[in-house]
């Protein structure tokens, strides 16, 4: 998905990973950063580990 957005000319791409202690989340964030290191500056404010809230 990130490569697709880059191919469209997008340069400010964020990611919401979910809680980082959930399986697959750390890998998702690593993949996001790996693709963006191909010539695009990473803004540390562009990633956010989401939390899950209980019922409202």
C-alpha atoms as an extended CHARMM CRD file, in Angstrom:
* protein
*
        56  EXT
         1         1  UNK       CA              0.0000000000        0.0000000000        0.0000000000  PROA      1               0.0000000000
         2         2  UNK       CA              2.7810000000        2.4400000000        0.8640000000  PROA      2               0.0000000000
         3         3  UNK       CA              4.5190000000        1.8010000000       -2.4560000000  PROA      3               0.0000000000
         4         4  UNK       CA              1.2330000000        2.4560000000       -4.2600000000  PROA      4               0.0000000000
         5         5  UNK       CA              0.7620000000        5.7750000000       -2.4620000000  PROA      5               0.0000000000
         6         6  UNK       CA              4.3470000000        6.7550000000       -3.2710000000  PROA      6               0.0000000000
         7         7  UNK       CA              3.7470000000        5.9140000000       -6.9430000000  PROA      7               0.0000000000
         8         8  UNK       CA              0.8340000000        8.3700000000       -6.8790000000  PROA      8               0.0000000000
         9         9  UNK       CA              3.1940000000       11.0950000000       -5.6960000000  PROA      9               0.0000000000
        10        10  UNK       CA              2.1470000000       11.0530000000       -2.0570000000  PROA      10              0.0000000000
        11        11  UNK       CA              4.9390000000       11.9350000000        0.3300000000  PROA      11              0.0000000000
        12        12  UNK       CA              3.1550000000       12.3370000000        3.6850000000  PROA      12              0.0000000000
        13        13  UNK       CA              1.9400000000        8.8620000000        4.5630000000  PROA      13              0.0000000000
        14        14  UNK       CA              0.9720000000        7.8530000000        8.0730000000  PROA      14              0.0000000000
        15        15  UNK       CA              0.3660000000        4.4870000000        9.6790000000  PROA      15              0.0000000000
        16        16  UNK       CA             -1.8150000000        3.3310000000       12.5550000000  PROA      16              0.0000000000
        17        17  UNK       CA             -0.3980000000        0.0880000000       13.8840000000  PROA      17              0.0000000000
        18        18  UNK       CA             -2.6260000000       -0.8130000000       16.7670000000  PROA      18              0.0000000000
        19        19  UNK       CA             -1.0670000000       -1.8690000000       20.0850000000  PROA      19              0.0000000000
        20        20  UNK       CA              2.5570000000       -2.8240000000       19.4590000000  PROA      20              0.0000000000
        21        21  UNK       CA              2.2800000000       -5.8730000000       21.7240000000  PROA      21              0.0000000000
        22        22  UNK       CA             -0.2300000000       -7.4690000000       19.3140000000  PROA      22              0.0000000000
        23        23  UNK       CA              1.1580000000      -10.0190000000       16.8160000000  PROA      23              0.0000000000
        24        24  UNK       CA              2.0910000000       -8.4980000000       13.4700000000  PROA      24              0.0000000000
        25        25  UNK       CA              2.0230000000       -4.8670000000       14.5590000000  PROA      25              0.0000000000
        26        26  UNK       CA              5.7820000000       -4.4550000000       14.9840000000  PROA      26              0.0000000000
        27        27  UNK       CA              6.2880000000       -6.0690000000       11.5750000000  PROA      27              0.0000000000
        28        28  UNK       CA              3.7250000000       -3.7070000000       10.0110000000  PROA      28              0.0000000000
        29        29  UNK       CA              5.5540000000       -0.6790000000       11.4040000000  PROA      29              0.0000000000
        30        30  UNK       CA              8.9270000000       -2.0700000000       10.2710000000  PROA      30              0.0000000000
        31        31  UNK       CA              7.6020000000       -2.6450000000        6.7440000000  PROA      31              0.0000000000
        32        32  UNK       CA              6.2070000000        0.8820000000        6.6210000000  PROA      32              0.0000000000
        33        33  UNK       CA              9.5450000000        2.3450000000        7.6460000000  PROA      33              0.0000000000
        34        34  UNK       CA             11.4780000000        0.0690000000        5.2750000000  PROA      34              0.0000000000
        35        35  UNK       CA              9.5130000000        1.2590000000        2.2420000000  PROA      35              0.0000000000
        36        36  UNK       CA              9.7590000000        4.8960000000        3.2610000000  PROA      36              0.0000000000
        37        37  UNK       CA             13.5360000000        4.7150000000        3.6340000000  PROA      37              0.0000000000
        38        38  UNK       CA             13.6940000000        4.3600000000       -0.1520000000  PROA      38              0.0000000000
        39        39  UNK       CA             14.2880000000        8.1060000000       -0.5370000000  PROA      39              0.0000000000
        40        40  UNK       CA             11.4400000000        9.5140000000        1.5570000000  PROA      40              0.0000000000
        41        41  UNK       CA             12.0630000000       11.2260000000        4.8730000000  PROA      41              0.0000000000
        42        42  UNK       CA             10.2970000000        9.6010000000        7.8290000000  PROA      42              0.0000000000
        43        43  UNK       CA              8.5080000000       11.9410000000       10.2140000000  PROA      43              0.0000000000
        44        44  UNK       CA              8.3300000000       10.2820000000       13.6470000000  PROA      44              0.0000000000
        45        45  UNK       CA              4.9280000000       11.9270000000       14.1370000000  PROA      45              0.0000000000
        46        46  UNK       CA              3.4870000000       10.0000000000       11.1820000000  PROA      46              0.0000000000
        47        47  UNK       CA              3.0620000000        6.7170000000       13.0540000000  PROA      47              0.0000000000
        48        48  UNK       CA              0.7080000000        6.1160000000       15.9080000000  PROA      48              0.0000000000
        49        49  UNK       CA              0.1310000000        2.9820000000       17.9680000000  PROA      49              0.0000000000
        50        50  UNK       CA             -3.6270000000        2.9460000000       18.4720000000  PROA      50              0.0000000000
        51        51  UNK       CA             -5.2140000000        1.7230000000       21.6430000000  PROA      51              0.0000000000
        52        52  UNK       CA             -8.3900000000       -0.2230000000       21.9660000000  PROA      52              0.0000000000
        53        53  UNK       CA            -11.0530000000        1.2300000000       24.1600000000  PROA      53              0.0000000000
        54        54  UNK       CA            -13.7900000000       -0.7330000000       25.8100000000  PROA      54              0.0000000000
        55        55  UNK       CA            -17.4780000000       -0.2330000000       25.0370000000  PROA      55              0.0000000000
        56        56  UNK       CA            -18.6910000000        3.3410000000       25.3120000000  PROA      56              0.0000000000
